Amino acid sequence: MTITLLRTAAELHARVRTGRRAVVMTMGALHEGHATLIRTARRIAGPDGEVVVTVFVNPLQFGAGEDLDRYPRTLDADLEVAGRAGADVVFAPAVDEVYPGGEPQVRITAGPMGERLEGASRPGHFDGMLTVVAKLLHLTRPDVALYGQKDAQQLALIRRMVRDLNFDVEIVGVPTVREEDGLALSSRNRYLSPKERRTALALSQALFAGADRHAAQEALRARAREVPATRARAEALSAIGESRAAADAHAVAKAAPGSAAAVRAAARLVLDEAARLTPPLELDYLALVDPDDFTEIGDDFTGEAVLAVAARVGATRLIDNITLTFGAAS
């Protein structure tokens, strides 16, 4: 597909629009995760619509000591990836096109949710992210904007901003794309040495361990609900490998929909082991949170929750998450 490179908002606004415009915002260094976002945008926009990919390394999102200068800038390769995936336009503005007066004096504040997890580790990051997202939404004027679920807290904050500030745009989250070994695709993966990459696999392995523990708990509770409150219930529970629970089958049947503490513990075990590797994994946080506000959930929680992890391996900081549903059946 022939793709058009535009550098200014005026050029973008001059294009004739005949259908829906779908926008995918990136900082460049496009990979298969971005390509998945673009392909999804193409399906949403349809043959008569338009897919715009923004490529802009936002200086407001980088704090002191972070990797703004070494962040990869690969525009020629990005154009190829975007074109193959179905984009019509790559909008790659200069810094002074997005911030014509220098760093903006007025910015969007992420609020309390922006101070948790990633916000606590990277002060000011989400204020910078929301400010540039708001500006790019104004500059690109989309009907729909797509973001990856790997950045779950970012996606939640964008949805909150759009709702709270009455932006007339639909926000779509697209599932995380993983490499064959489970590592979530990220532009920062290229910084990892082979040994560092082996250690980095602990992030996804920890999440999967937590998910496995969660699935086992939900299966146990479902089985407990099906079996009458008799000796047969204890035998049934014991048969699926939960002898401690079988000792008090009635309590299991009445228990909370899932144990958040057990999910965290299963994930933490993997991360603790990775901390002893060479090179070690340096954990930033492991959290099991309510996606509405990113506060930690308790054992009585029901609904969707996000199990999120962030860690450093060498000089590279990585994040990952999965979604778990607690109390799916009653």
Secondary structure, 3 states (H helix, E strand, C coil): CCCEEECCHHHHHCCCCCCCEEEEEECCCCCHHHHHHHHHHHHHHCCCCEEEEEECCCHHHCCCCCCCCCCCCCHHHHHHHHHHHCCCEEECCCHHHHCCCCCCCCCCCCCHHHHCCHHHHCCCHHHHHHHHHHHHHHHHCCCEEEEECCCHHHHHHHHHHHHHCCCCCEEEEECCCECCCCCECCHHHHHCCHHHHHHHHHHHHHHHHHHHHHHHHHHHHHHHHHCCCCHHHHHHHHHCCCHHHHCCHHHHHHCCCCCHHHHHHHHHHHHHHHCCCCCCEEEEEEEEECCCCCCECCCCCCEEEEEEEEEEECCEEEEEEEEEEECCCC
